[in-house]
Amino acid sequence: MKRTIIALAAGSALLLAGCGSEDASAASDSAAPATTCPADAGNDDPTATVIAKTATLPAGVTVDGAVTKLNSGKDPVDVDVTVRLCAEGLEGDQLKDAASAIATPVIGSLLGSSLGTLTVQVVGGDSVTSADFKAQNWDPAAAAEAQRAAWSS
């Protein structure tokens, strides 16, 4: 388990290096969002951030970062993840749809098998939470209403 975590961290660092140059060019091509990002990049989990950045998000919405927290109060112990999004005016069903787009790559990752709660938060704005993440159907072909019902504000 320890070797797997170390390998994931090393792989994440390589992916982040590649994502960093891509993200910088993408940011220069589009208008800067009104929201200041990153909000708290010093505490980001590189693996969770890389996984979240693979989501296909609507135009103008980007992943700022992701923070993981071990939830030792649960049995078995699981991980809670908060993903921060940079977007202007993202709320309601649009936020839930963006959160579902993030859930798709997360559920298929190693992180998904240990995830308890996923929260998706717009920097300086609304957030939604899926408290029983693994029990939900995150198949992108599932009905949007069914996926939206998995999120609470």
N, C-alpha and C positions, 0 to 999 in steps of 0.2 A: 504494500500500500504506500509506504514511504517513497519507494522508487518511482511509483506511478505519479505521485504528486510532484516529485522533483522533475520528472520527465515532462509533465504537463506545464510546469512553470518555465522550463527551458524552452519548450516549444512555443509557449505563449510569448516569451520575450522575442523570439525570432519573428513570430507573426506580427507582434506589435511594431517591430522595426519596419516591416513591410507596410503595415497599415499606416504608420505615421507619415510616410512620404506620400501615400495615396490620399490620406485625409487632408494633408496640407494643401495639395493641389486642388482638391475638390472644394475646399473652403474658399480658395482664392477665386474660383470660377463662379461661385454663387454669392448672393447678397448675404452679408453677415446677419445672423439672427439678433433680435433686440435683446435676447437673454444673454447674460454673461456666462460663458462656459470656459473652463470646467468649474464646477461648484466646489468639489472636494477631491480632486484628483490624487492627492497625497495618500488617501486611504483606499484607492482602487485596487481591486483584485485583477491582475493582468489576464488570468485565464477567463474569468467571467466576462470581462470587458471584451476580449477577442471573440468569445462565443456570441455575445449580444450584437457585436458589430457585423456579424454575418447575416443578420436579419434583413429581409427586404422591406424597407420602410417607405412610407409616402414621401414624395418630394418635399424638401424643406425640413425633414425630420432626421436628426442624426443622434447616434449614441454618444453621450458625453463620457460615460464610464459606468462601472458597476462595483458595488461593495458587497462582500460576503460576510456573514456573521454566523458562527457556530451556535446552534440553538441546543444547548446541553440540557435544557429543561424538558425536552421531549424524550420519550423512550420508544423507539430508538432515536438517538441523537441525529438531527438533520441540519441542513444549512439553509439560512434565509438569505436571499439575494435581493438587493435593490439596484435597479438599472435606472440611470438618469438619462433623460432625453433632452436635447436642445431642440426646441420648436416654439413657434409663436402661435398662440391661440389653440393649442391642441388640448381638447377636453371632450368629455362625454363619450359617445360611440367612437369617435375618431381616435381618442386615446386608448380605448379598449381594443380597437382594431390594431393599433400600433403595438400594444402590449401582447396581443395574440401573435403578431408577426415575430416578436422577440421570443415568445414561448416555443415556437416551432423548432428553432435550432437548439434551444436550451434543453428541451425534453429528449432530444436525440443525442445529447452529449453525455460524457461521464458525469458532469455536474448535475444533470437532470435526474440521475438515479439517487442522488442524496439530497435533492432539493425539497424543502418543506413548503416554504412560502416565497413567492415571487412578487415583488413590488416594482411597478414601473412608475417613475415620477418625472414629470416635466420640471426642469430646473426653474424655480420660481413660480411654479403653477400646481396643477392638480396631480393626483396620483391614484392608481388603482392597484389592488392587491388580489392575488389568488392564493388563499390560505391553504388549500389542499391541492397543490400544484400537480403532483403525480397522478391524482385521481381524474384529472380532466382529459378531454379528448382534444389534443392540440394538432390534429391532422389539418393541414391547410385546406383540405377539401370539405371539412365539416362546415355546417351552416354558421354564418356569422353570428346569428342570434344565440346559438348554443355556446359559442366561445365567449361572446359578450357577457352571458349569464355567469361565467366562471369568475368574473371580476367584480369586486366591490370597491366603492369609493371611500 
